[in-house]
Amino acid sequence: MKKNTMRAIIVDPRAEEGFAFAEVPAPEASPGRVLVQVHHVSLNRGDLNDARSGRIAPGAVLGSDLAGVVVAPAPDVRGPAVGARVVGLAAGAFAEFVAVDVDAIAEVPPTVDLASVAALPVAGIAALRALRVAGSVLGRRVLVTGASGGVGRFAVALAARAGARVVAAVGSDEHGEGLRSLGASEIVVDLSDMAGPVDIVLDNLGGPQMVRAWDILAPGGTLVSIGWASGQPATFQPYATVAPGKRIVSLLIEGPVATDLATLVAFVAEGSLPVPIGWRGRWDQIHEATAALRARQIRGKAVMDVQTQD
């Protein structure tokens, strides 16, 4: 039976990292929302930004990515049934229980590791939708910047799965480890060393790297701006963006995501989408995970265990 209160990670401006554990009221299922007991969560750079930026009010629960088991159905009988293993995208995911919109949840078959799919929502959906915005990549040369991160590794794997010739741009040779096994045809550290243009850019860094990527984008190509991990401005030369057929598109995850989550889970289940987890531990080790993420020491995703049993 669900408790009236639960443990969660909340925004706390007094804490060094901007967040802390606290006991908060537990949510309930409601029309269009199922109640999920959270087993695993995934840490994103955006979660760290939310903790410090003031975008989320003090006391609000952090987090977006979760995987767990449904313990109460939506009262209007929509969505997964009690006992279903699920992955979801929800504000306030870093808690023992979360009420998740049925449009933001997908069931997970018993053959798929629940901890692995906890890494899918933010990073996987961003990569999947970026490719959708870019259009067909079959036989085309696709550059993924920030390829060693969570979104980057999913982008490399999904683009390769769709038939692209993937160029993975990373910050060092060490950061390129494992990318060829995900489908990268080329790995580059300095875009200045690249030979020839690319047809599509999936950019996770922003800043000067984005400017260089734009310069090597072929006429008619598309640059999809997914993230801005560099934290630096992108300064273009006058008229640089006035180019024949070239376009820059910004990506923001909006609207229902259940179908995309189900697609990603299906790819994982069939073995065509590896889930690169670079850090795994208990959620009370979040400070360790945060330090590693800020230092760019994690190759892929950081997954934290809330419950020890699936």
N, C-alpha and C positions, 0 to 999 in steps of 0.2 A: 504494500500500500504506500502511496506517495506521501512524503512528509509535507507539513505545512511550510517548512523552511528548507533551505538547501545551501550547500556550499557553492561559491562562485568566485570568479576573478572579476573584480570591479575596478572602475576608474577611481584612482585615489591620488589627487595632486600632491598629497603630502609624502607619498612614497617615492623613492629614488627613481624607479622606472615608470612611475605614473600609474601603477596598478597594484592591487593587493587582494588577498583572499578575504572573504567576508561571508557571513550568514545572511541570506536574503530570502524574501518570500518566494515560494515555489510557484511556478505557473500552473495553469490548468488547460486542458483541451477546450477548444471553443469552435464555433462554426468555421469550417474551412481550415482548422488547425488541429493536428494530432499532437499528443504529448509524447515526447521521446525521452527515455532514460539514456543519457549520454555515456558512451563507453570510450570514445576517442575523439580528440579534436586536433586540428592542424593550425599551426601558428603561421601567420602571414606578416610580411613587413607592414602592411596596412594596419594591422592590429596594434603594432607598436606606435605607429604614427597617431592612431586614434587615441591612445592612452595619453599622449603628450600634447596633442594639437588643440584640445578644447572643443573638438567637433562633437564629442560625446560628453554628456553631463556627468559630473562627479557622482559616483554611486551606481552608474549604469554598468551592466554586465558587458564585458568585452567578448570579442570573438565572432567568427562567421562560419567556419567549417566544422561539421560534426558528423559522427556516425554512431548509431546506437540501436535501441530496440523500442518499438512503439509500446507504451504502457496504457494509453487511453486513446480511443478513436475520436475523430471529430464528431460532435453531436449530430451533425447533418449527414452522417454516414458516408462522408467522402474520404478518400485517401486510404492508406494502408491500414490493415487490421491490427489488433493487439497481437504482439509477438513477432511482428514483421521486423526483419533486420533492414535498416534504412541508412541512407546518407542524405544530408540536407545542408542547405545554405540558410542561415538565420542569424539575425542580429542577436547578440547575447548568447553565443554558442558555448562560451567557457563556463559551464554550469553543470550541475548534476542532472537537471531536467530542463528541457527547452520545448516550448510550444512552437511547432514548425508548420508553416503554411503548406498545404498539400500541393501547391504549385511550385514548391521549392524543395521537393523531396523525391527520392527514388528508392525502390526496393533493391536489396542486395541479395543475390542468390547465395545459398549455403556454401558453394564452392569458392566464393571470393572472400579473402581476408578483410574483415571489417576495419581493422586499423589502416590498411592500405587505402581504402576508398575514402577515409576521412580526409586524405590529402587532395581529393579531386575538386571540391566545389569552386573556390575562388580561382585557383591556378588553372585547373583543367578547363573550366568554362571560359576563362579569358583566352586561353590558347585556341580552343575550339571555335569560339566566335570570331577571333582575329582571322583565322583561316577562312571562315565563311565570308567575312567582309572582303578579304583579298580576292576571292573567287577561285576558280580552278587552279590547282598548283601542279597538275600532272605534267611531268616532264620539264617543269620550270625550275629555275634556280632561285631558291628562297634563302634569304639571310635572316638568321635569328640572332639578335644581339642580347647580351645578358643570358647566354644560353645555359650557363651552369646553374641558374636559379630554378625555383619551382615552376614558374610559368615557362621559362625558357626551355627546360627539359621536356615538358609536355608539348611545347610547340615543335621542338625538333622531332619528337616521336610521332606526333599527329601529322606533321607535314610529310615526313618520310612514308608514313602509312598511306598517305594520299598520292604518293608517286612523285614527290618533289625531289630535286637534288639539293640537299640542305647544306648550307654553310653555317656553322656554329661559331659565333664570335664570343670569345671569353677573355677574362682579364689576365690569365697566365696559362702556361702549359698545364700546370697542375689542375686548374679549374676545368680543363678540357677532358679530364679522365671520365670514361664511361659514355661519352657522347656518341662515339662511333657505334657502340652497341645499341644505342637508341635510334640510329639511322642517319647520323651526320655523315655526309660524303667528304666534307672538308672542315677543318678546325683552324681558325685564325685568331691570333692575339692582337694584331694591329691591322686595321682595315686598310691602311696605306699599302700593305703588302699584297692585297687582293688583286688577282688578275681578272680583268673583264667585269662587265656589269652584272647586276642581279635583277630579276624580274619583280620580286616582292621582298619587302623588308617587314619583319615582325620585330618592333623595337621595344625593349623593356627598360632602356637606360635613359633616354632623353639626352639633353646636354650635347657636348661636342660630338659624341659618337653618333647621335641621331643626324647631325649635320653632315658628317662624313658618309653615313649610310644613304642619305638623300642624294649626295653627289654621285654615288656609284649606281643609283637606281636607273634602270633603263627607261627610255621614253615609253610612255604608256603604262609604266609600273605603278604600284601602290605601296606606300609606307603606312603601316598600321601602328599607331602609337598606343601601346598597351600600358606601359608604366613609365616611371621617371626615377628609377633607383639611383641615378647619379646625383640627384639633387642640384644639378648645375643647369644654368640657362643654355638654351640652344640658340646660338647667334648665327643667322644666315646672312650671307652677303646680299646686297641690294639686288632684287629681281631673281635671286636664286630659286625661289619657289614658283616663279613664272616660267614653267617648263611644259613642253608639249605633251599633254596627256598624263603627266605625272600627278599624283595626288597624295595628300596626307589625310588620313582618317583617324579620329580619336575613338578609342574603345571604352565604353562604360557598361558594366553588367547591369542591365535593367530588365524588368518584366519577369514573367515566369521562367523558371530554369529547370523544371522537372524533366522535360523532354531531353534537354542537353545532359543532365545528370544520368538519366537512363541510358543515353547513348554511350557516355564515358564508361559507365559500369559494364555495359555489354562488351565494349572493347577490352576492358580488363578481364572479363570472364572468358573471352575467347583467346586471350593471350597476346593480342596485338597492341596493347598499350601497357608498357611497363610503368610502374609507379615508383619513381626514385625517392626513397626516404633516406635522407642524410643524417637525421637525428631522431632518436626514439627514447622516450623516458616517461616517468610519471608527471602528471600536471603540476605537482608541487615542486618540480624541478624547472619550472618555467623560466626562472632567472638564468639558469644555465643555457637553456635553449635561446633565450633572448640575446645573451652575450654572444653566442656563436653566430646567430643570424646577423646581428649588427656588424660583427667582424668578418662577414662573408665567408664563414668557415663551413657552411652547410651546403653540400652538393645535392640540391633537390629540396625536399620538404622536411619540415620538423613536425613530428606527430607526438602528441602527449596522451597518455592513458589516464582516463578518469576512473573507469572501472577496470578491474583486473581480469574479469571473466566476460567472454562474449556468449 
